[in-house]
Amino acid sequence: MKTHSHASPRASRQRGIAIVVVVSLMAMLTVMVLGLLLLSSTNRHTASNDVSVRQADSIAKAAKETIVADLLAEMQAGAANTTTTPDGKTSFTVDNPKAMVPSRSLKSGVATDPNFNLLVKQSASATPFFSLPGAAPPSNRASSISTTKTAVDGRSVAHVRWSDPKFFAPGVTLTTDQAPDWIYITRDATNPTSVSPANRSSINPSGSPNPEYVVGRYAYQVYDVSGLLDINIAGNTSTTPPANVLSRKGSLVWADLTALPNGSSLSKVADWRRTSSSAQNVEAFVKQWGGLNGWLRTAGPIFDQSAAYEMLTFMGEDVKEGAAALVQKRKPVFR
């Protein structure tokens, strides 16, 4: 006699459900692991970008301080003596006529071009920061590598970007040969004039940090803007400006814009700026209500007192009860 054993339909269904549950759990675990890996990778890239931004910001600040120090060294080189004012500032007594203003330190093709008269200094290879007879040799930090040259990482600065401040003659831009050169900064604060293999490795063969490793680079251009006028302030209408305008904007209000090229158009801009400014309405309101009627002076203390009472109310039990009632979706019970 032969017997046959058949699994019940219920047992088959249970085995099928178990497979579905296991597969679902495996898929869920896979998604969680992938999510954690993605989050870890994102955090790593975010931290790396943050470090790069901070490093670039530090290099920019160091570059600015270095340029300011070079300008002070030029002033000191042309001064007979220095004194300290009561507020702690340094005063230079200049005795060299050539040191009255910063000397021009530019590339040869830029220094002789009248279109770049406002450009005073730029980082240029083999060009000292200033030249004064009898003074100590100035700094000469620029390398022979132009900012327009493509670096190892494929980055460069287009020569037209150096004309973005718009301090040149209309339609004039620097050429590739006239663009500034890079100044490299190493760990030991030196400025190599060329980049060698020793400057590209952050670690020495012995495993110690390489002090000659280049950590960053910068380039600069310095402009003389002392003769420029701020169109937002300079000039006024044909009438004498009132005293409150003079006290707020200073002596630039007296600038005669008609003496400049296209001065009549600039004078019209000043007239429009003066007559169309919303400040006129504010001044009229303050003069009428604050100066004549004294309404603003009277209402000021009242407003301050009401605001103080309102802040005290926010600290009371009614506010807590109102917030609790809002969360619990019930009617508040105030005491």
Secondary structure, DSSP 4 states (H G I P E B T S, - for coil): --------HHHHHHHHHHHHHHHHHHHHHHHHHHHHHHHHHHHHHHHHHHHHHHHHHHHHHHHHHHHHHHHHHHHHHTEEEEEE-TTS-EEEEE--GGGSSPPPB--HHHHT-GGGTTEEEE--TT--S---TTSPP------S-BTTS--TTS----GGGGGTT--SSTT----TTTSPBPEEEETTS---SS--GGGT-SB-TTSSB-TT-EEEEE--EEE--TT---TTTS---SSPPPHHHHHHHGGGGG--GGGSTTHHHHHHHHHHHHHH-THHHHHHHIIIIIIIS-HHHHHHHHHHHHHHHHHHHHTSHHHHHHHHHHHHTS-----
